[in-house]
């Protein structure tokens, strides 16, 4: 019998869902499953599935719902059924949510709300070094302009973090996520949190909402 708790952390880019998932996971012993990480690890294996993923990634294509679900399902089935999980980045569509229901019982979903303007400001101000250390030129700038505090490498902005590209991604997210949220709202498994506060304030609100699932 499966006894694990499964939490979904969702939100638009810039909402801090990844940060909040990590904070909650560290405090309460959850394992975070990121579809991006799982796909990259799977692509390194010498399997037929790995070849499919590698070819798609190398060609710059989108991984299909079916392929993502297959990899995620295999990964979940390999984990102890008593291990509590947080899913970050899945499901993104209602179809994926229905697929997920067929393999695992989602305990509840946290959706971090953020206005488009706030999200644009956060993402378009984001810079990082080649090692992945990230800053925001508006809210959390480096000590020295364009230089990473950690390793002294030059900071730069990703090409797809310009304002037009960010607004386009947010519009797609808003359209797709509405049905996903409706799916979990119908199941009475949805909590919404306002993400325009500080990291600590958002974290405290999440802790209050998820208190029954903390241990």
C-alpha positions as CSV (number, residue, x, y, z in Angstrom):
1,X,0.0,0.0,0.0
2,X,1.3,3.4,-0.9
3,X,1.7,5.7,2.1
4,X,3.7,8.6,0.6
5,X,2.5,12.2,0.3
6,X,2.8,13.9,-3.0
7,X,2.8,17.7,-3.3
8,X,2.8,19.8,-6.5
9,X,4.5,23.2,-6.5
10,X,3.3,25.3,-9.4
11,X,3.4,28.9,-10.5
12,X,4.5,31.2,-13.4
13,X,8.2,31.8,-14.1
14,X,9.6,34.2,-11.5
15,X,7.1,33.1,-8.8
16,X,9.8,31.4,-6.8
17,X,8.1,27.9,-6.8
18,X,11.5,26.1,-7.2
19,X,13.0,28.0,-4.2
20,X,9.9,27.4,-2.1
21,X,9.9,23.7,-3.0
22,X,13.5,23.3,-1.9
23,X,12.8,25.1,1.4
24,X,9.8,22.9,2.2
25,X,11.7,19.7,1.1
26,X,14.7,20.5,3.3
27,X,12.6,21.2,6.3
28,X,10.4,18.1,6.0
29,X,12.4,15.4,4.3
30,X,10.6,15.4,0.9
31,X,12.4,14.4,-2.3
32,X,12.0,16.9,-5.2
33,X,11.4,15.5,-8.6
34,X,12.1,17.9,-11.4
35,X,11.1,16.7,-14.9
36,X,14.0,18.6,-16.4
37,X,16.5,16.9,-14.2
38,X,14.9,13.5,-14.7
39,X,14.9,13.8,-18.5
40,X,18.6,14.9,-18.5
41,X,19.6,11.9,-16.4
42,X,17.5,9.5,-18.5
43,X,19.2,10.9,-21.7
44,X,22.6,9.8,-20.4
45,X,21.5,6.1,-20.1
46,X,22.2,3.7,-23.0
47,X,18.6,2.8,-23.6
48,X,16.2,3.2,-26.5
49,X,14.2,5.7,-24.4
50,X,17.4,7.7,-23.7
51,X,18.1,7.8,-27.5
52,X,14.7,9.2,-28.2
53,X,15.1,11.9,-25.5
54,X,18.7,12.8,-26.6
55,X,17.7,13.1,-30.3
56,X,14.7,15.4,-29.5
57,X,16.8,17.6,-27.2
58,X,19.7,17.8,-29.7
59,X,17.3,18.9,-32.4
60,X,15.8,21.6,-30.1
61,X,12.4,19.9,-30.2
62,X,9.8,19.6,-27.5
63,X,9.5,16.4,-25.5
64,X,6.1,14.9,-26.0
65,X,3.6,14.4,-23.1
66,X,3.8,10.7,-23.6
67,X,7.6,10.6,-23.4
68,X,7.8,12.9,-20.3
69,X,5.1,10.8,-18.6
70,X,6.8,7.5,-19.4
71,X,10.1,8.7,-17.9
72,X,8.4,10.2,-14.8
73,X,6.3,7.0,-14.3
74,X,9.4,4.8,-14.5
75,X,11.3,7.0,-12.1
76,X,8.5,7.2,-9.5
77,X,8.0,3.4,-9.7
78,X,11.7,2.9,-8.7
79,X,11.4,5.0,-5.5
80,X,10.3,3.6,-2.1
81,X,6.5,3.9,-1.8
82,X,7.0,5.5,1.7
83,X,9.1,8.4,0.4
84,X,7.3,11.8,0.3
85,X,7.7,13.6,-3.0
86,X,7.4,17.2,-4.4
87,X,6.9,17.5,-8.2
88,X,8.4,20.6,-9.7
89,X,7.5,21.3,-13.4
90,X,4.8,18.6,-13.8
91,X,2.0,18.6,-14.8
92,X,1.9,21.5,-17.2
93,X,-1.3,20.5,-19.0
94,X,-4.6,18.9,-18.0
95,X,-3.7,15.9,-20.1
96,X,-0.5,15.4,-18.0
97,X,-2.6,15.9,-14.8
98,X,-4.9,13.1,-15.8
99,X,-2.0,10.9,-16.7
100,X,-0.4,11.6,-13.3
101,X,-3.6,10.5,-11.5
102,X,-3.2,7.1,-13.1
103,X,0.1,6.4,-11.4
104,X,0.1,8.4,-8.2
105,X,-2.3,10.0,-5.7
106,X,-1.5,13.7,-5.5
107,X,-2.0,14.9,-1.9
108,X,-2.3,18.6,-2.7
109,X,-1.2,21.4,-5.0
110,X,0.4,24.7,-4.1
111,X,0.0,27.4,-6.8
112,X,2.0,30.6,-6.3
113,X,0.2,33.6,-7.8
114,X,2.2,36.4,-9.4
115,X,1.1,39.3,-11.6
116,X,2.5,39.4,-15.2
117,X,4.2,42.7,-14.5
118,X,5.9,41.4,-11.4
119,X,7.0,38.3,-13.2
120,X,8.4,40.3,-16.1
121,X,10.4,42.5,-13.8
122,X,11.8,39.5,-11.9
123,X,12.8,37.5,-15.0
124,X,13.9,40.2,-17.3
125,X,16.2,41.5,-14.5
126,X,17.8,38.0,-14.0
127,X,21.5,37.4,-14.8
128,X,23.7,34.5,-14.1
129,X,27.3,33.3,-14.4
130,X,28.5,30.3,-16.4
131,X,28.3,28.2,-13.2
132,X,24.6,29.0,-12.8
133,X,24.8,31.4,-9.8
134,X,21.8,33.7,-10.4
135,X,21.1,37.3,-9.4
136,X,18.4,39.9,-10.1
137,X,19.7,43.3,-11.1
138,X,16.7,45.0,-9.5
139,X,16.0,43.1,-6.3
140,X,19.1,41.1,-5.6
141,X,22.1,42.5,-7.5
142,X,25.7,41.3,-7.2
143,X,28.1,43.3,-5.0
144,X,30.0,44.3,-8.1
145,X,28.1,45.0,-11.3
146,X,28.2,42.1,-13.8
147,X,30.5,40.0,-11.6
148,X,29.5,36.9,-9.7
149,X,30.0,37.2,-5.9
150,X,30.8,33.5,-5.7
151,X,33.4,32.8,-8.4
152,X,34.2,36.2,-10.0
153,X,32.9,35.1,-13.4
154,X,31.1,37.5,-15.7
155,X,27.3,37.7,-15.4
156,X,25.0,37.8,-18.5
157,X,21.3,37.5,-19.3
158,X,19.9,34.5,-21.1
159,X,18.7,35.4,-24.6
160,X,15.2,34.1,-23.8
161,X,14.9,36.3,-20.7
162,X,14.2,39.5,-22.6
163,X,10.8,41.2,-21.9
164,X,9.1,40.1,-25.2
165,X,10.1,36.5,-24.8
166,X,9.1,36.5,-21.1
167,X,5.7,37.9,-21.8
168,X,5.2,35.2,-24.6
169,X,6.1,32.4,-22.2
170,X,3.8,33.8,-19.4
171,X,0.9,34.0,-21.9
172,X,1.4,30.3,-22.8
173,X,1.6,29.3,-19.2
174,X,-1.5,31.2,-18.2
175,X,-3.5,29.5,-21.0
176,X,-2.3,26.0,-20.2
177,X,-2.3,26.1,-16.4
178,X,-6.0,27.2,-16.1
179,X,-7.3,23.7,-16.8
180,X,-4.6,22.1,-14.6
181,X,-5.7,24.3,-11.6
182,X,-9.3,23.5,-12.4
183,X,-8.5,19.8,-12.3
184,X,-7.1,20.0,-8.8
185,X,-9.7,22.5,-7.6
186,X,-12.4,20.0,-8.5
187,X,-10.6,17.4,-6.4
188,X,-10.3,20.0,-3.6
189,X,-6.6,19.6,-3.6
190,X,-5.6,23.2,-4.5
191,X,-4.1,26.0,-2.4
192,X,-3.2,29.4,-3.8
193,X,-0.5,31.6,-2.3
194,X,0.4,35.2,-3.3
195,X,4.0,35.3,-4.4
196,X,4.6,39.0,-4.4
197,X,5.9,39.0,-0.8
198,X,9.4,38.2,0.5
199,X,10.8,34.6,0.3
200,X,10.3,34.2,4.0
201,X,6.8,35.5,4.0
202,X,5.7,33.2,1.2
203,X,7.4,30.3,2.9
204,X,5.6,31.0,6.1
205,X,2.2,31.0,4.3
206,X,3.1,27.8,2.6
207,X,4.1,26.2,5.9
208,X,0.7,27.2,7.3
209,X,-1.3,25.8,4.4
210,X,0.7,22.5,4.3
211,X,1.0,22.0,8.1
212,X,-1.0,18.7,7.9
213,X,1.6,17.3,5.4
214,X,4.7,18.6,7.1
215,X,5.7,15.3,8.7
